[in-house]
Amino acid sequence: MASNGYRNGTNKGAIKPLSLSNARSSSFKSRLPHSSNHSSGSALRRTSSASFSAGAGGDGVPGRVRVAVRLRPRNAEESIADADFADCVELQPELKRLKLRKNNWESETYEFDEVLTEFASQKRVYEVVAKPVVESVLDGYNGTVMAYGQTGTGKTFTLGQLGEEDTSARGIMVRSMEEILANVSPETDSVSVSYLQLYMETIQDLLDPSNDNISIVEDPRTGDVSLPGATHIEIRDEQSVLELLKLGEAHRIAANTKLNTESSRSHAILMVHIKRSVLGEEASIPSETDKSSHFAKPPKPLVRKSKLVLVDLAGSERVQKSGSEGHMLEEAKSINLSLSALGKCINALAENSSHVPIRDSKLTRLLRDSFGGTARTSLIVTIGPSSRHRGETASTILFGQRAMKVENMLKIKEEFDYKSLARKLEIQMDKLIAENERQQKAFDEEVERINLEAETRVSEAERNFTDALEKERLKCQMEYMESVKMLGEKMIENQQKRGCDGLTKDKCNGEFQGPGSSIGEDIAEVKKRLEKETFMRKEAEKEAVKLRSQLGQCTDAGAGADAEILKLQIALEDEVLQKRKLEEEIVVLRSQMLQLNFEADQMRRCLSRGGPGNAYTGLDSPMSQVSDDGHKTPVSALFDQVGVQKVLDLLESEDANVRIHAVKVVANLAAEEANQERIVEAGGLTSLLTLLRSYEDETVRRVAAGAIANLAMNEANQELIMVQGGISLLSITASDAEDPQTLRMVAGAIANLCGNDKLQAMLRSEGGIKALLGMVRCGHPDVLSQVARGIANFAKCESRASSNGIRSGKSLLIDEGALPWIVQNATNVAAPIRRHIELALCHLAQHEVNAKDMINGGALWELVRITRDCSREDIRSLARRTLISSPVFRAEMRRLRIEL
């Protein structure tokens, strides 16, 4: 397919103009290794674009600038004026060549990556020029598509045609946005656009015409170019794209020239920013038991940020042919100068020059990443057929030839998705807490059920055994009583028989043998009954033994239940241990979450108050630990729940993230006076100074300095800070740090110490004053405000000591060379800086020995200005009293004829 023939890839040797006899076809297929690391959206596209994923996580892959040439058909004017002349170019699209005729018998042949005839459709132009770039942008690379050529050759038609009535006429901008929106996920991805024009070397916003001078910002570390002042609009559907492009075209500057009725007088730049969420792969870990099996770590959430830049350059023109004059002539000069600067940069890159004049024009600065950078770049050069413009056509062709020699190094920009991970951790923590509570409840219910069941079984066995014994005893007793009763009745009956037999002995002598036989029978029967009773007693004893054995079994069952309960208790202890560990992890996670909530609330309060104060927290801005409605903030609640010692122990954690969050919590707690004593007593001040001394991490140093600044607001803590070498550590940090927020924290801490009368000499001897003055190099208003506050505090303490007769001699601030900076910033536009400087001048002037140096340094004029222009009545009055009470100042004012 045609699109496979127009890919960024490596190219052996440079492509030069050649004659027909030695023409060679260029290789333009991708030679990059394939990779399977795709996002879900790119899996549906062609496999040829997958090769660009090889640059992820590495140093990048080379990719030459791809160049296509497009011929515009003759217009009505050329059809009449050039009817008798042949076209100056002859296209050979099947060989990717074109011939530029010098005359009727001589021509020059050039090769390009693609040659498009006047009959090429807009769809084909997009597929061979822009589609490969759009696919690589969706894979995470930066990309650029640019149109270059003489005015009136169809650049805007190729790139910016909207095609509202005829969709087949849509240009590269509309088709690129359609493909991007079709391949991104609205739930996880975002697409935003900026539409700009470079007019007369000023960058203007086509979506907001009032924003007509946007500055270019370059990252000093990476060299990336950004436009923070440009309007960024998030795109969701194709209709919004058409509306934005239509709005931008309406604001773009165009004019009528001899070469084009609607000639663009500015370079149009459409920037498309894409953020895509992907899952990074982790290396698998071999199992300890089975070397053949592996455990894969869960993938890390990543965000790929890419940028597509579509550039419709204004056409190069010759003034003699375009007829430009007046303001249009100035526009033409500006256009030609920027295009010339672009040509010089491409020449330098093509020749591997050591110097590339990238800063000669804002256009070259904006396209810094497109030529010789990390973006995949496609250039389409447009030419006309007319022989009258052969010079411009030849210049355009040579520009494209030089651009084909430029090599870029393609790279993917991936960042760790902290927000997604935070959401997942929060959900996971909630699930773990809920699961732990559910398991704990189920375990407690199971233990209770087993205990109740065991108690029921034991009590039932005891009850059954007691009932059986009682029944057996009653049965044996009844049988025994019945047997005794029957024996008594038999004995009585036998006695009666023996008495009757004695009275009738004579009469019955012949009939009976004697009473012996009847008595023997009774004795035999009694024996039988006794034997029966004995047998029954033995049976009862056997039954009792059996019942005792059953009772023993029930007792054994109870013992087994006790063993099971013991096992459950051991398991419960293990669960409690695991729960304790989980609670510790939850404390850390909760502290992180509460810290984030705290930082958000702090920022909202700071914005609502309109500016920072003198207290510092982990987010580099002031905050009280008690909210407006009197309730404690989440950090104070965590402090009460966890305890100060546990929070301070986290400062020594081996995990850097835990340590950072812990120092933020301590800084936020130190902002409230009620917590400061507890923090200092628990060794928090020593821990913070140790962090400031031991760690080079900028975040740790910044937040630790902010916590020390908060503690330094308490006079009792100021001497402890000085005794433990705090001012030396703060001075070293001030000299090493470059981050404005870190310097603001350090300056705030030193400024608080400057307000202590007892520490004046020690502050100077340990370098505190030099460190404070050295931080003015930053130039940040917040840093300068804290420096001015420290100077005002120091000058006030000196003035008070001089008035009390404790101190004599010139001010230490003047000895340290602070007076020039004080005078220079006395009229600073920032109100906090100006107010502190005015107070410092008044306090310095109250000591007579400083008057001569202040007059020589120009401070007298500032004091006079303060008496007249200062917005605060108390400062004006103080300045007036100081000048009137000083003989030196009064004499100088008389000499200069200054009246108050």
C-alpha positions in Angstrom: 0.0 0.0 0.0 1.0 3.6 -0.5 1.1 4.3 3.2 3.7 1.6 3.8 6.0 3.4 1.5 6.0 6.6 3.5 7.5 5.8 6.8 10.2 7.3 9.0 13.2 5.1 9.1 17.0 5.1 8.7 18.5 6.0 5.4 22.0 5.2 4.2 23.6 8.3 2.7 22.1 11.6 1.7 19.8 12.0 -1.3 21.1 14.4 -3.8 19.8 15.8 -7.2 20.9 13.4 -9.9 20.6 13.1 -13.6 18.4 10.6 -15.4 21.2 8.3 -16.1 22.3 7.6 -12.5 18.8 7.9 -10.9 18.4 5.6 -7.9 15.2 4.7 -6.0 15.3 5.6 -2.3 14.5 3.1 0.4 11.7 4.4 2.6 10.3 1.4 4.4 10.6 1.2 8.1 13.7 -0.7 9.3 13.0 -0.4 13.0 12.6 -3.6 15.1 9.1 -4.6 15.9 7.8 -4.6 19.5 4.7 -6.0 21.1 4.4 -3.2 23.7 1.2 -1.5 22.4 -1.6 0.3 24.0 -5.1 -1.1 23.4 -6.0 1.6 20.9 -3.0 1.0 18.7 -3.5 -2.7 18.4 -6.2 -2.2 15.7 -3.8 -0.3 13.5 -1.3 -1.6 11.1 1.6 -3.6 12.5 4.1 -1.4 10.6 3.5 1.4 13.2 4.4 -0.9 16.0 8.1 -0.6 15.2 8.1 2.8 16.8 7.4 1.3 20.2 11.0 0.2 20.3 12.0 3.6 21.6 10.1 3.3 24.9 12.3 3.3 27.9 15.5 3.5 25.8 17.6 6.2 24.2 15.3 6.4 21.1 15.5 5.2 17.5 16.6 7.1 14.5 14.1 8.4 12.0 14.8 10.5 8.9 12.5 13.4 8.0 10.2 12.1 5.2 9.4 14.5 2.4 6.7 14.3 -0.2 6.1 16.7 -3.1 2.7 17.7 -4.5 2.0 19.4 -7.8 -0.9 21.9 -8.0 -2.9 21.9 -11.2 -2.9 25.0 -13.4 -5.3 27.7 -12.3 -7.4 29.8 -14.7 -4.7 32.5 -15.0 -2.0 30.1 -15.8 -4.1 28.2 -18.3 -4.4 31.5 -20.3 -1.0 33.0 -19.7 1.0 29.8 -20.1 -1.1 28.2 -22.8 1.9 28.1 -25.2 4.4 26.9 -22.6 5.0 23.4 -21.2 5.0 22.8 -17.4 8.4 23.4 -15.8 8.1 20.0 -13.9 7.5 16.5 -15.1 6.4 14.0 -12.5 7.3 10.3 -12.4 5.2 9.1 -9.4 5.9 5.4 -10.0 9.7 6.1 -9.6 9.2 8.7 -6.8 11.0 11.2 -9.1 10.4 14.6 -10.7 12.2 16.4 -13.4 12.7 20.2 -13.3 13.2 21.5 -16.8 16.0 24.1 -17.3 15.0 24.5 -21.0 13.5 22.4 -23.8 16.5 19.9 -23.9 18.0 19.9 -20.4 16.5 19.0 -17.0 17.4 18.0 -13.4 16.0 14.9 -11.7 15.2 14.7 -8.0 14.0 11.8 -5.8 11.5 12.1 -2.9 9.8 9.7 -0.6 6.5 10.3 -2.4 5.6 12.2 -5.5 1.9 13.3 -5.8 0.4 14.4 -9.0 -2.2 17.1 -9.5 -4.8 14.4 -9.5 -3.9 13.0 -6.1 -6.9 13.0 -3.7 -6.9 14.5 -0.3 -7.3 11.0 1.2 -4.2 9.7 -0.6 -2.2 12.7 0.5 -3.2 12.1 4.1 -2.4 8.4 4.0 1.1 8.8 2.6 2.1 12.0 4.4 0.3 12.3 7.8 -1.2 8.9 8.7 2.1 7.3 9.7 2.9 10.3 11.9 -0.5 10.2 13.5 -0.1 6.5 14.2 3.2 7.0 15.9 1.7 9.9 18.0 -1.0 7.5 19.2 1.9 5.2 20.2 3.5 7.9 22.4 5.9 9.7 20.1 5.9 13.4 19.1 5.1 14.1 15.5 5.1 17.0 13.1 3.4 17.5 9.7 4.4 20.6 7.8 3.6 22.2 4.5 6.2 24.3 2.7 6.0 26.1 -0.7 5.5 29.2 -2.7 2.4 31.3 -2.0 -0.6 30.0 -3.9 0.6 26.4 -4.4 -2.0 24.8 -2.1 -0.5 24.5 1.3 -3.6 25.6 3.2 -5.8 23.5 1.0 -3.6 20.4 1.8 -3.5 21.0 5.5 -6.4 23.2 6.6 -9.3 22.5 4.2 -12.3 21.9 6.4 -14.5 20.2 3.7 -17.8 21.1 5.3 -19.7 20.8 2.0 -17.5 18.1 0.4 -16.0 15.6 2.9 -13.6 14.3 0.3 -11.9 17.7 0.3 -11.0 17.6 4.0 -7.4 18.4 4.7 -4.7 16.8 6.9 -5.8 18.7 10.1 -9.4 17.4 10.0 -8.5 13.8 9.0 -5.7 13.6 11.7 -8.2 14.7 14.5 -10.7 12.2 13.2 -8.2 9.3 13.4 -7.0 10.4 16.9 -10.5 10.6 18.3 -11.3 7.2 16.8 -8.4 5.5 18.6 -8.5 7.1 22.1 -10.7 6.1 25.0 -12.8 8.9 26.5 -12.6 7.3 29.9 -8.8 7.0 30.3 -7.3 9.3 27.6 -7.5 13.0 26.9 -7.0 15.1 23.8 -6.5 18.9 23.8 -5.7 21.4 21.1 -4.1 24.8 20.7 -4.4 26.8 17.5 -1.8 29.6 17.0 -0.4 31.8 14.3 3.1 33.3 14.1 2.6 36.8 12.7 5.4 39.4 12.4 7.5 37.4 14.9 4.7 37.4 17.5 2.8 34.3 18.6 -1.0 35.0 18.7 -3.8 32.7 19.9 -6.3 32.0 17.1 -8.9 30.8 19.7 -8.5 33.9 21.8 -7.5 36.9 19.7 -7.0 39.1 22.8 -4.0 36.8 23.7 -1.8 38.3 21.0 1.8 38.0 22.5 2.5 34.5 23.8 6.0 33.8 25.1 8.0 30.7 24.4 9.3 28.8 27.5 12.1 26.3 27.2 12.9 23.6 29.8 16.6 24.2 30.8 17.0 20.5 31.6 15.4 18.8 28.6 15.2 21.6 26.1 11.5 21.0 25.5 9.5 24.0 24.2 6.1 24.9 25.6 3.6 27.8 25.3 2.0 28.1 28.8 0.0 31.2 27.8 -1.8 29.5 24.9 -5.4 28.4 25.1 -5.9 24.6 25.6 -9.3 23.2 24.7 -10.2 19.5 25.4 -11.7 17.8 22.4 -14.4 15.1 22.7 -16.0 14.8 19.2 -15.4 15.7 15.6 -17.9 18.5 15.5 -16.0 20.5 18.1 -12.8 20.1 16.0 -14.5 21.6 13.0 -15.9 24.5 15.1 -12.5 25.3 16.6 -10.7 25.1 13.2 -13.4 27.3 11.7 -13.0 29.8 14.5 -9.2 29.8 14.1 -9.4 30.3 10.3 -11.7 33.3 10.8 -9.0 35.0 13.0 -6.1 34.1 10.8 -4.6 37.0 8.8 -4.8 36.8 5.0 -4.5 39.3 2.2 -5.0 39.6 -1.6 -1.9 39.6 -3.7 -1.1 39.1 -7.3 -0.2 35.5 -6.7 -3.1 34.5 -4.4 -6.4 36.1 -3.7 -6.3 34.8 -0.1 -2.6 34.7 0.7 -1.9 33.7 4.3 0.2 36.3 6.0 1.1 34.2 9.0 2.3 30.7 9.9 -0.6 28.6 11.3 0.3 26.0 14.0 -2.2 23.4 15.3 -0.8 21.7 18.4 -2.6 18.5 19.6 -1.7 17.2 23.1 -2.5 13.6 23.8 -2.4 11.8 27.2 -2.9 8.0 27.1 -3.0 5.6 30.0 -1.1 2.4 29.5 0.1 -0.5 31.7 3.9 -1.0 31.8 5.3 -4.5 31.9 7.3 -5.7 34.9 10.0 -8.4 34.8 8.8 -11.8 36.1 10.3 -13.2 39.3 11.3 -16.9 39.3 9.6 -19.1 41.9 11.7 -20.5 44.8 10.1 -24.0 44.6 9.7 -24.3 40.8 12.3 -22.8 38.6 10.2 -23.2 35.5 7.3 -21.2 36.9 7.3 -17.4 37.3 5.3 -14.9 39.2 4.6 -11.7 37.3 4.4 -8.4 39.2 1.3 -6.3 38.6 1.8 -3.8 35.8 2.6 -0.2 36.7 0.1 2.5 35.5 1.9 4.8 33.1 0.8 7.9 31.2 2.2 8.5 27.7 2.3 12.2 26.7 2.7 12.9 23.0 2.2 16.0 20.8 1.2 16.4 17.2 2.2 19.7 15.5 0.5 20.6 12.2 2.2 23.6 10.6 0.8 25.5 7.6 3.7 27.8 6.7 3.0 31.1 5.0 4.2 31.1 1.4 7.5 32.4 0.3 7.2 35.1 -2.3 9.1 37.7 -4.3 8.0 41.2 -3.9 8.3 42.0 -7.6 5.8 39.2 -8.4 3.4 39.5 -5.4 3.1 43.3 -5.7 3.3 43.7 -1.9 3.7 47.2 -0.6 3.2 49.2 2.6 2.2 47.0 5.5 2.0 43.9 3.2 5.6 44.5 2.3 6.6 44.3 6.0 4.6 41.1 6.3 6.4 39.6 3.4 9.8 40.5 4.8 8.9 38.9 8.2 7.6 35.7 6.4 10.7 35.5 4.2 13.0 36.1 7.2 11.4 33.3 9.3 11.5 30.9 6.3 15.1 31.8 5.7 16.0 31.0 9.3 14.2 27.7 9.0 16.3 26.9 5.8 19.5 27.8 7.6 18.7 25.4 10.5 17.9 22.6 8.1 21.1 23.3 6.1 23.1 23.1 9.4 21.4 19.9 10.4 21.8 18.3 7.0 25.6 19.1 7.0 26.0 18.0 10.7 27.2 21.5 11.6 28.4 22.1 15.2 26.1 25.2 15.4 22.5 25.3 14.5 21.0 28.8 14.5 17.8 27.7 16.3 17.3 31.1 18.0 17.2 33.2 14.9 13.4 33.1 14.7 10.5 32.1 16.8 9.5 29.7 14.1 12.7 27.7 14.4 12.3 27.7 18.2 8.8 26.3 17.9 10.0 23.6 15.5 13.1 22.7 17.5 11.8 19.2 18.2 10.7 18.6 14.6 14.1 18.9 12.9 16.9 17.2 14.7 14.8 16.5 17.8 12.7 13.6 19.1 9.6 14.0 16.8 8.7 12.0 13.8 8.4 14.6 11.0 6.8 14.5 7.6 7.2 17.5 5.2 5.1 18.1 2.1 6.4 20.6 -0.3 3.9 22.1 -2.8 4.9 23.4 -6.2 3.2 25.0 -9.2 3.5 23.9 -12.8 4.1 27.4 -14.3 7.5 28.0 -15.9 7.2 31.7 -14.9 7.9 30.6 -11.3 10.6 28.1 -12.0 13.0 29.8 -9.6 10.6 29.5 -6.7 9.8 25.9 -7.7 13.5 25.0 -7.8 14.1 26.7 -4.3 11.2 24.7 -2.9 12.5 21.4 -4.3 16.0 22.1 -2.9 14.5 22.9 0.5 12.8 19.4 0.5 16.0 17.7 -0.6 18.0 19.2 2.2 15.2 18.3 4.7 15.5 14.7 3.7 19.0 14.6 5.1 17.9 15.5 8.6 17.9 12.7 11.1 15.7 12.8 14.2 15.9 10.5 17.3 12.4 9.3 18.2 11.6 8.9 21.9 8.5 8.0 23.9 7.7 10.2 26.9 6.2 8.1 29.7 5.4 9.2 33.2 4.3 7.3 36.3 0.5 7.7 36.8 0.5 8.8 40.4 -3.2 9.8 40.4 -4.4 6.4 39.1 -2.1 4.6 41.6 -3.5 6.7 44.5 -7.0 5.9 43.5 -6.2 2.2 43.3 -4.4 2.3 46.7 -7.4 4.0 48.3 -9.8 1.4 46.9 -7.5 -1.4 47.9 -7.2 0.0 51.4 -11.0 0.3 51.7 -11.3 -3.3 50.6 -8.7 -4.5 53.0 -10.3 -2.7 55.9 -13.7 -4.0 55.0 -12.4 -7.6 54.5 -10.5 -7.4 57.8 -13.6 -6.3 59.6 -15.6 -9.0 58.0 -13.1 -11.7 58.8 -12.7 -10.5 62.3 -16.5 -10.5 62.8 -16.8 -14.0 61.3 -13.9 -15.3 63.4 -15.5 -13.9 66.6 -18.8 -15.4 65.8 -17.2 -18.8 65.0 -15.3 -18.8 68.4 -18.5 -17.8 70.2 -20.4 -20.6 68.4 -17.8 -23.2 69.3 -17.7 -22.2 72.9 -21.5 -22.3 73.2 -21.6 -25.7 71.5 -18.9 -27.2 73.7 -20.6 -25.8 76.9 -23.9 -27.2 75.7 -22.5 -30.7 75.0 -20.7 -30.8 78.4 -23.7 -29.7 80.3 -26.0 -32.2 78.4 -23.6 -35.1 79.1 -23.4 -34.2 82.8 -27.2 -33.9 83.0 -27.7 -37.3 81.2 -25.2 -39.0 83.5 -26.8 -37.6 86.6 -30.3 -38.6 85.5 -29.2 -42.2 84.6 -27.5 -42.7 88.0 -30.6 -41.4 89.8 -32.9 -43.6 87.9 -30.7 -46.7 88.5 -30.5 -45.9 92.2 -34.3 -45.5 92.5 -34.8 -48.7 90.6 -32.4 -50.7 92.7 -33.9 -49.3 95.9 -37.5 -50.2 94.8 -36.5 -53.7 93.9 -34.6 -54.2 97.1 -37.6 -53.0 99.2 -40.0 -55.3 97.2 -37.6 -58.2 97.8 -37.5 -57.5 101.5 -41.3 -57.2 101.7 -41.8 -60.5 99.9 -39.3 -62.3 102.1 -41.1 -60.9 105.2 -44.5 -62.1 103.9 -43.0 -65.6 103.2 -41.6 -65.8 106.6 -44.9 -64.9 108.3 -46.7 -67.4 106.1 -44.2 -70.1 106.9 -44.5 -69.4 110.7 -48.3 -69.7 110.4 -48.0 -73.0 108.6 -45.6 -74.4 111.2 -48.0 -73.4 114.0 -51.0 -75.0 112.3 -49.0 -78.2 111.6 -48.1 -78.5 115.4 -51.8 -78.5 116.5 -52.9 -81.1 113.9 -49.8 -83.3 114.3 -51.7 -86.3 115.5 -54.4 -86.0 112.9 -52.1 -85.5 110.1 -49.5 -87.9 111.1 -50.5 -90.4 108.5 -51.0 -88.0 105.7 -47.7 -86.0 105.9 -44.1 -87.0 106.0 -43.3 -83.7 108.0 -42.7 -80.0 107.4 -39.2 -80.5 106.1 -40.1 -80.7 102.4 -42.1 -77.4 102.4 -39.4 -75.5 104.3 -36.7 -76.7 101.8 -38.8 -75.4 98.9 -39.1 -72.0 100.5 -35.4 -71.9 101.2 -34.6 -72.8 97.6 -36.9 -70.1 96.4 -35.3 -67.5 98.7 -31.9 -68.5 97.3 -33.1 -68.1 93.8 -34.4 -64.7 94.6 -31.1 -63.7 96.3 -29.2 -64.9 93.3 -31.5 -62.9 91.1 -30.9 -59.8 93.3 -27.2 -60.4 93.1 -27.3 -60.7 89.3 -29.4 -57.5 89.0 -27.0 -55.7 91.4 -24.1 -56.8 89.1 -26.0 -55.6 86.1 -26.6 -52.3 87.8 -22.9 -52.0 88.6 -22.1 -52.8 84.9 -24.6 -50.1 83.8 -23.0 -47.7 86.2 -19.5 -48.5 84.8 -20.9 -48.0 81.3 -22.4 -44.7 82.3 -19.1 -43.6 83.9 -17.3 -44.5 80.6 -19.8 -42.4 78.7 -19.2 -39.6 81.1 -15.5 -40.0 80.6 -16.0 -39.8 76.8 -18.1 -36.7 77.3 -15.3 -35.3 79.4 -12.7 -36.2 76.7 -15.0 -34.5 74.1 -15.0 -31.4 76.3 -11.1 -31.6 76.5 -11.0 -31.9 72.6 -13.2 -28.8 72.5 -10.8 -27.1 74.8 -7.9 -28.1 72.5 -9.8 -26.7 69.5 -10.5 -23.5 71.4 -6.7 -23.3 72.2 -5.9 -23.7 68.5 -8.5 -21.0 67.6 -6.9 -18.7 70.3 -3.5 -19.2 68.7 -5.0 -18.5 65.2 -6.7 -15.4 66.7 -3.4 -14.2 68.1 -1.8 -14.6 64.6 -4.7 -12.7 63.1 -4.3 -9.9 65.7 -0.6 -9.7 64.8 -1.4 -9.5 61.1 -4.1 -6.9 61.9 -1.5 -4.9 63.8 0.8 -4.9 60.8 -2.1 -4.0 58.5 -3.1 -1.2 60.9 0.5 0.2 60.7 0.3 0.2 56.9 -3.1 1.8 57.1 -1.7 4.5 59.3 0.9 5.3 56.7 -1.6 5.3 53.9 -4.1 7.3 55.9 -1.4 9.8 56.7 -0.6 10.1 53.0 -4.3 10.5 52.1 -4.9 13.0 54.9 -1.8 14.9 53.9 -3.1 15.2 50.4 -6.5 16.4 51.7 -4.7 18.8 54.0 -2.6 20.2 51.2 -5.7 20.7 49.0 -7.6 22.5 51.9 -4.5 24.5 52.6 -4.2 25.7 49.0 -7.9 26.7 48.9 -7.5 28.7 52.1 -4.3 30.3 50.8 -6.1 31.4 47.6 -9.1 32.7 49.5 -6.9 34.8 51.8 -5.1 36.2 48.8 -1.5 35.4 49.7 1.0 33.6 52.1 1.7 34.5 55.7 4.6 33.7 58.0 3.7 30.1 59.0 5.0 27.3 56.8 3.7 23.8 56.2 4.7 20.8 54.1 3.0 22.4 51.0 5.2 25.5 51.2 2.2 27.7 52.3 0.8 28.8 55.6 -2.0 26.9 57.4 -3.5 26.7 60.8 -4.1 23.3 62.3 -7.7 24.4 63.3 -10.3 25.0 60.6 -12.6 28.0 60.5 -15.5 26.2 62.1 -13.3 25.1 65.1 -12.9 21.5 64.1 -9.5 19.9 64.0 -7.9 19.4 60.5 -7.3 15.8 59.3 -3.5 16.2 60.2 -4.3 17.2 63.8 -6.8 14.3 64.1 -4.1 11.9 62.8 -1.7 13.4 65.4 -4.1 12.7 68.2 -4.9 9.2 67.0 -1.4 8.0 66.2 0.7 10.0 68.6 3.7 12.3 68.2 6.3 9.6 68.8 5.0 7.3 66.0 4.9 10.2 63.6 8.5 11.2 64.5 9.6 7.6 64.1 8.5 7.6 60.5 11.1 10.3 59.9 13.8 7.6 60.1 11.9 5.2 57.8 14.0 3.5 55.1 11.2 4.2 52.6 11.8 7.6 51.0 8.1 8.2 50.3 7.1 7.5 53.9 9.9 9.8 55.1 8.7 12.6 52.9 5.1 12.3 54.0 6.2 12.1 57.6 8.1 15.3 57.5 5.2 17.0 55.8 2.9 15.9 58.6 5.4 17.3 61.2 5.6 20.6 59.3 1.9 20.9 59.2 1.6 20.1 63.0 4.4 22.6 63.8 2.3 25.4 62.2 0.1 25.3 65.4 1.6 26.6 68.6 -0.2 24.0 70.7 1.8 21.2 69.0 5.2 22.8 69.0 6.1 22.0 72.7 5.2 18.3 72.2 7.2 18.1 69.0 10.3 19.6 70.6 10.0 17.5 73.8 9.8 14.3 71.7 13.0 15.2 69.8 11.3 16.5 66.7 13.6 19.5 66.3 16.7 17.4 66.4 15.2 15.0 63.8 14.3 17.9 61.5 17.9 19.3 61.8 19.2 15.9 61.1 17.1 15.7 57.9 18.3 19.1 56.9 21.9 18.0 57.4 21.8 14.4 56.0 19.4 14.4 53.0 19.9 16.0 49.6 16.4 15.4 48.5 14.9 18.8 47.6 11.4 18.0 48.9 12.8 16.8 52.3 15.0 19.8 52.7 12.2 22.2 51.7 9.6 20.8 54.1 12.1 20.3 56.9 13.1 24.0 56.6 9.4 25.0 56.6 8.9 23.0 59.8 11.9 24.7 61.4 10.5 28.0 60.3 7.3 27.3 62.1 9.1 26.2 65.3 11.3 29.3 65.1 8.1 31.5 65.5 8.3 30.5 69.2 11.0 32.4 71.2 11.6 29.4 73.4 12.5 27.3 70.4 14.8 29.9 68.8 17.6 29.5 71.3 17.4 25.7 70.9 17.7 26.0 67.2 20.8 28.2 67.6 22.4 25.9 70.2 21.9 22.8 68.0 23.6 24.5 65.0 20.4 25.3 63.2 21.6 28.7 61.8 24.7 27.0 60.2 22.6 24.3 58.6 20.1 26.9 57.3 23.0 29.0 55.9 24.5 25.9 54.1 21.1 25.1 52.7 20.6 28.6 51.5 23.9 28.5 49.6 23.2 25.1 48.0 19.5 25.3 47.1 18.1 26.8 43.9 14.4 26.0 44.3 12.5 29.2 45.2 10.2 27.4 47.6 13.1 25.9 49.5 14.8 29.3 49.7 11.5 30.9 50.9 11.3 28.3 53.7 15.0 29.0 54.7 14.6 32.7 54.5 11.4 32.5 56.7 13.3 30.5 59.3 16.2 33.0 59.4 13.7 35.9 59.4 12.0 34.5 62.5 15.4 34.1 64.3 16.3 37.8 63.4 13.5 38.9 65.7 15.3 37.7 68.8 17.4 40.4 70.6 19.7 37.8 72.2 20.8 36.2 68.9 22.1 39.2 67.0 25.8 38.6 67.3 25.4 34.8 66.9 23.4 35.3 63.7 26.2 37.3 62.2 29.1 35.1 63.4 27.5 31.9 62.0 26.7 33.5 58.6 23.0 34.0 59.0 23.0 37.6 57.7 25.1 36.7 54.7 22.9 33.7 54.0 19.8 35.9 54.2 21.3 38.5 51.8 22.6 35.8 49.5 19.2 34.5 48.8 18.2 37.7 46.9 19.9 36.1 43.9 16.8 34.0 43.4 14.7 37.1 42.6 11.4 35.3 43.5 8.9 37.8 45.1 8.1 35.3 48.0 11.8 34.9 48.8 12.5 38.6 48.6 9.5 39.2 50.9 11.0 36.9 53.6 14.5 38.5 53.2 12.9 42.0 53.7 11.0 40.7 56.7 14.2 39.4 58.3 16.1 42.6 57.6 13.2 44.6 59.2 13.2 42.3 62.3 17.0 42.6 62.6 17.0 46.4 62.3 14.2 46.7 64.8 16.2 44.6 67.4 19.3 46.8 66.8 17.3 50.0 67.2 15.8 48.7 70.4 19.2 47.7 71.8 20.7 51.1 70.8 17.8 53.0 72.5 18.3 51.0 75.7 22.1 51.7 75.7 22.9 48.0 75.3 24.5 48.4 71.9 26.7 51.1 70.2 28.4 51.3 66.9 27.3 51.0 63.3 24.6 48.6 62.3 25.7 45.0 61.4 23.4 45.2 58.3 25.4 48.1 57.0 28.7 46.3 57.8 27.4 43.3 55.8 26.6 45.5 52.8 22.8 45.3 53.0 22.1 49.0 52.6 22.4 49.2 48.7 19.8 46.4 48.4 17.5 48.0 50.9 17.6 51.3 49.1 17.1 49.6 45.7 14.0 47.8 46.9 12.4 50.6 48.9 10.1 51.2 45.9 9.5 47.6 45.0 6.1 47.0 43.4 5.3 44.2 45.8 3.6 45.7 48.8 5.0 43.2 51.5 8.6 43.8 50.3 8.1 47.6 50.2 6.5 47.7 53.7 9.3 45.7 55.3 12.0 47.8 53.6 10.4 51.0 54.7 10.3 49.8 58.3 13.9 48.7 58.1 15.0 52.1 56.9 13.1 53.9 59.7 14.7 51.6 62.3 18.2 52.0 60.9 17.8 55.8 60.8 16.9 56.0 64.5 20.5 55.2 65.4 22.6 58.4 64.9 25.8 56.5 64.0 24.1 55.1 60.8 23.1 58.5 59.5 26.2 59.3 57.5 26.3 55.9 55.7 22.6 56.2 54.9 23.0 59.7 53.4 25.9 58.5 51.3 23.9 55.5 50.2 20.8 57.5 49.1 18.6 56.4 52.0 17.7 60.0 53.0 15.7 60.5 49.8 13.8 57.2 50.4 13.0 58.4 54.0 11.7 61.7 52.6 9.6 59.8 50.1 8.2 57.6 52.9 7.1 60.6 54.8 5.1 61.7 51.8 4.0 58.6 49.8 3.8 55.7 52.2 0.3 54.2 52.4 0.5 53.5 56.1 0.1 56.4 58.5 2.2 54.8 61.3 5.2 54.3 59.0 4.9 57.9 57.7 4.9 59.2 61.2 7.8 57.1 62.3 9.9 58.3 59.3 9.0 62.0 60.0 9.9 61.7 63.8 13.2 60.0 62.9 14.3 62.7 60.4 13.3 65.5 62.7 15.1 64.0 65.8 18.4 63.4 64.0 20.7 66.5 63.8 22.7 64.9 60.9 19.6 64.3 58.8 18.3 67.9 59.6 21.6 69.4 58.5 21.6 67.5 55.2 18.0 68.4 54.5 18.8 72.1 55.1 21.7 71.8 52.7 19.6 70.1 50.1 16.6 72.5 50.8 14.3 69.6 51.6 11.2 70.5 53.5 9.0 67.9 55.2 
